[in-house]
Amino acid sequence: HCNKKLVGARYFIDGFLASLGEPFNATENNEFISPRDSDGHGTHCASTAGGSPVSNVSYDGLARGTARGGAPGARLAVYKVGWLGGVVSSSDILKAFDEAIHDGVDVLSISLGIDLPLYPEVDKRDIIYYGSFHAVANGVTVVCSAGNSGPGYQTVEDVAPWVVTVAASTIDRLYPTPIMLGNNQTFAGQSMYVGKDTGYVELFFYSEREPISAQQDPKVRLKPTKTYIGKQASSYIASFSSRGPNSLSPAVLK
């Protein structure tokens, strides 16, 4: 049932092994010394970038629709450089850049970054700047992640002016869940509750400072979550996504 989406896969580990300085037991570390993805990060990023359309998907009936990546018609060549929960070697990254350029890729989508504060673009410690500049000089579009350090100010990563820096967004769905209290107050929460209407049930509350007397009988009722689609549920930047402005060169918009 191959759909020819994946056209190549390589892995780069020599630099990591050299820096480790000791034997690496892949089994003990739940890792595969191959292009295979052991923790889901590579698969997640690849499907986000170029996943084919899959119709009628949902989470237990919620958010039903068609899921797809940003460029569903793209073919994927995978270059694995991360090991042991995301540890990478500069030499492995540069080697992967070189192999991708040699293979003739059109776009490089890179979900890597360094911890803040950022190094200047000419600092050799951030090798992504060097590799991406070399790729762009060879006609390859480089797309990098903004990072997951949001929503703080000046947390955006991969800010070199020659790369496209991409934030994370929500999907165009909302999940309002009615919460009704015993005093008839109603609140709209955001949840993914797929159970049945609970009816009014006892609400347990305990506090040594504010004990509940016997005139009081707190109750709550939850109704199943609904899915809102359309104008009222437009996409926006996810809360965890890193924010600008560019902490190295504010004049370069990121």
C-alpha positions as CSV (number, residue, x, y, z in Angstrom):
1,H,0.0,0.0,0.0
2,C,3.0,2.3,-0.5
3,N,1.9,5.8,-1.6
4,K,5.4,6.8,-2.7
5,K,5.4,9.6,-0.2
6,L,8.8,8.6,1.3
7,V,11.5,8.6,-1.3
8,G,14.6,8.5,0.8
9,A,15.9,8.2,4.4
10,R,19.3,8.6,5.8
11,Y,20.8,8.9,9.3
12,F,23.9,10.6,10.7
13,I,25.4,9.5,14.0
14,D,29.2,9.5,13.7
15,G,29.6,12.9,15.2
16,F,27.2,12.0,18.1
17,L,29.1,8.8,18.8
18,A,32.5,10.6,18.8
19,S,31.2,13.3,21.2
20,L,29.6,10.7,23.5
21,G,33.0,9.1,24.1
22,E,31.6,5.8,25.2
23,P,29.7,2.8,23.7
24,F,26.1,3.6,22.8
25,N,23.5,1.0,23.6
26,A,20.6,1.7,21.3
27,T,18.3,-0.8,23.0
28,E,18.7,0.6,26.5
29,N,18.0,4.1,25.2
30,N,15.0,3.1,23.1
31,E,16.7,4.2,19.9
32,F,17.3,2.8,16.5
33,I,20.6,3.3,14.7
34,S,18.7,3.9,11.5
35,P,16.4,6.5,10.0
36,R,13.6,5.0,12.0
37,D,11.8,7.4,14.4
38,S,11.8,6.2,18.0
39,D,9.9,8.9,19.8
40,G,7.5,10.4,17.3
41,H,9.2,13.8,16.7
42,G,10.3,13.0,13.2
43,T,7.0,11.5,12.2
44,H,5.1,14.4,13.7
45,C,7.2,17.0,11.9
46,A,7.1,15.2,8.6
47,S,3.3,14.8,8.6
48,T,2.9,18.5,9.5
49,A,5.1,19.5,6.6
50,G,3.9,17.2,3.9
51,G,1.3,14.7,5.1
52,S,-1.2,13.5,2.5
53,P,-4.9,14.3,2.9
54,V,-6.8,11.9,5.1
55,S,-10.5,12.4,5.1
56,N,-13.1,11.9,7.8
57,V,-10.7,12.0,10.8
58,S,-11.8,13.0,14.3
59,Y,-11.1,12.6,18.0
60,D,-14.0,10.4,19.1
61,G,-16.2,12.3,16.8
62,L,-14.9,15.8,17.6
63,A,-13.2,18.1,15.1
64,R,-14.2,15.9,12.2
65,G,-12.7,16.8,8.9
66,T,-9.8,16.3,6.5
67,A,-6.3,16.4,8.0
68,R,-3.3,17.1,5.8
69,G,0.2,18.6,5.9
70,G,1.3,22.0,4.6
71,A,2.4,20.6,1.2
72,P,0.4,17.4,0.8
73,G,1.7,16.8,-2.7
74,A,5.4,16.8,-1.6
75,R,7.7,13.8,-1.5
76,L,9.7,13.3,1.6
77,A,13.4,12.6,2.0
78,V,14.3,12.2,5.7
79,Y,17.6,13.1,7.3
80,K,17.8,12.0,10.9
81,V,20.4,13.7,13.1
82,G,18.7,13.7,16.6
83,W,19.6,11.0,19.2
84,L,18.9,10.4,22.9
85,G,15.9,12.7,23.2
86,G,17.0,15.3,20.8
87,V,20.8,15.5,21.3
88,V,22.5,16.4,18.0
89,S,26.1,16.9,16.8
90,S,27.2,19.9,14.7
91,S,29.1,17.6,12.4
92,D,26.1,15.4,11.8
93,I,23.9,18.4,11.0
94,L,26.4,19.8,8.5
95,K,26.8,16.3,6.9
96,A,23.0,16.1,6.6
97,F,22.8,19.5,5.0
98,D,25.5,18.5,2.5
99,E,23.8,15.2,1.6
100,A,20.4,16.9,1.2
101,I,21.9,19.5,-1.2
102,H,23.6,16.7,-3.1
103,D,20.4,14.8,-3.3
104,G,18.7,17.7,-5.0
105,V,16.0,18.5,-2.4
106,D,13.8,21.6,-3.1
107,V,13.0,22.5,0.5
108,L,14.6,21.6,3.8
109,S,12.2,21.6,6.7
110,I,14.2,21.7,10.0
111,S,12.7,21.2,13.4
112,L,15.8,21.9,15.3
113,G,17.0,24.9,17.5
114,I,19.3,25.9,20.3
115,D,18.5,27.2,23.7
116,L,18.1,30.9,24.4
117,P,19.8,33.3,24.4
118,L,20.8,33.0,20.7
119,Y,24.3,33.1,19.3
120,P,25.0,35.7,16.5
121,E,24.6,34.4,13.0
122,V,28.4,34.3,12.5
123,D,29.0,32.3,15.7
124,K,30.2,28.8,14.9
125,R,28.3,27.4,17.9
126,D,25.0,27.6,16.0
127,I,25.8,25.4,13.0
128,I,22.2,25.6,11.6
129,Y,23.0,29.1,10.4
130,Y,26.1,27.8,8.5
131,G,24.3,24.8,7.0
132,S,21.2,26.7,6.0
133,F,23.3,29.5,4.4
134,H,25.1,26.9,2.3
135,A,21.8,25.3,1.3
136,V,20.2,28.6,0.3
137,A,23.3,29.5,-1.7
138,N,22.6,26.3,-3.6
139,G,19.0,27.1,-4.4
140,V,17.4,25.2,-1.5
141,T,14.6,26.9,0.5
142,V,15.2,26.4,4.2
143,V,12.3,26.4,6.6
144,C,13.0,26.4,10.4
145,S,10.8,26.2,13.5
146,A,10.3,29.3,15.6
147,G,10.6,27.3,18.8
148,N,8.4,26.2,21.6
149,S,9.3,28.9,24.2
150,G,6.3,31.1,23.9
151,P,4.4,33.2,24.6
152,G,7.4,35.2,26.0
153,Y,8.8,38.2,24.3
154,Q,11.9,37.7,22.1
155,T,11.8,33.9,22.3
156,V,11.9,33.2,18.6
157,E,14.7,30.9,17.4
158,D,16.3,30.3,14.0
159,V,16.2,34.0,13.1
160,A,18.7,34.1,10.2
161,P,17.4,36.3,7.4
162,W,18.0,33.7,4.8
163,V,15.6,31.1,6.4
164,V,11.8,31.1,6.7
165,T,10.9,30.9,10.4
166,V,7.6,29.3,11.1
167,A,5.3,29.5,14.1
168,A,2.9,26.9,15.4
169,S,-0.8,27.5,15.0
170,T,-4.0,26.0,16.3
171,I,-6.4,24.2,13.9
172,D,-9.6,25.9,12.8
173,R,-11.8,24.2,15.4
174,L,-13.1,25.2,18.9
175,Y,-14.4,22.8,21.5
176,P,-16.9,24.6,23.8
177,T,-18.1,22.4,26.7
178,P,-21.1,23.7,28.8
179,I,-20.5,23.6,32.6
180,M,-23.6,24.2,34.6
181,L,-23.6,24.8,38.4
182,G,-26.3,24.1,40.8
183,N,-27.2,27.8,41.1
184,N,-28.0,27.8,37.4
185,Q,-24.8,29.6,36.4
186,T,-23.5,28.4,33.1
187,F,-19.9,28.6,31.8
188,A,-18.4,27.7,28.5
189,G,-15.2,25.8,29.0
190,Q,-12.7,24.4,26.4
191,S,-12.4,20.7,26.6
192,M,-12.7,17.4,24.6
193,Y,-15.3,15.7,26.8
194,V,-16.9,12.9,24.7
195,G,-19.0,11.3,27.5
196,K,-22.7,11.6,28.1
197,D,-24.6,14.4,29.8
198,T,-23.7,13.8,33.5
199,G,-26.8,15.4,34.9
200,Y,-26.3,17.2,38.2
201,V,-23.7,15.5,40.4
202,E,-22.1,16.4,43.7
203,L,-19.2,18.7,43.5
204,F,-16.6,17.8,46.1
205,F,-14.8,20.7,47.7
206,Y,-12.5,20.8,50.7
207,S,-10.5,23.6,52.3
208,E,-9.1,23.8,55.8
209,R,-9.5,27.6,55.6
210,E,-13.0,27.7,54.0
211,P,-15.0,24.8,55.2
212,I,-18.4,24.2,53.5
213,S,-21.4,24.5,55.8
214,A,-24.3,22.0,55.9
215,Q,-27.3,25.9,53.7
216,Q,-24.8,24.8,50.8
217,D,-25.0,21.8,48.3
218,P,-22.6,22.4,45.4
219,K,-23.5,20.5,42.2
220,V,-22.2,20.6,38.6
221,R,-23.4,19.3,35.3
222,L,-21.2,18.7,32.2
223,K,-22.6,18.4,28.7
224,P,-20.8,16.7,25.8
225,T,-18.3,18.9,23.9
226,K,-19.4,20.3,20.6
227,T,-17.2,21.3,17.6
228,Y,-17.3,24.8,16.2
229,I,-16.0,25.4,12.7
230,G,-15.8,28.6,10.6
231,K,-15.4,32.3,11.3
232,Q,-15.6,32.0,15.1
233,A,-13.0,29.3,15.2
234,S,-10.2,30.7,13.0
235,S,-6.6,29.6,13.5
236,Y,-4.2,31.6,15.7
237,I,-0.7,31.2,17.1
238,A,-0.5,28.4,19.6
239,S,0.3,29.6,23.2
240,F,3.6,27.6,23.3
241,S,4.9,28.9,20.0
242,S,7.9,31.3,20.4
243,R,7.4,35.0,19.7
244,G,9.3,37.8,18.2
245,P,10.8,40.3,17.8
246,N,14.2,39.0,16.7
247,S,16.5,39.2,19.7
248,L,19.7,39.4,17.5
249,S,18.6,41.8,14.7
250,P,15.3,43.6,15.5
251,A,15.3,45.1,12.0
252,V,14.9,41.6,10.5
253,L,11.3,40.7,11.1
254,K,10.7,37.3,12.7
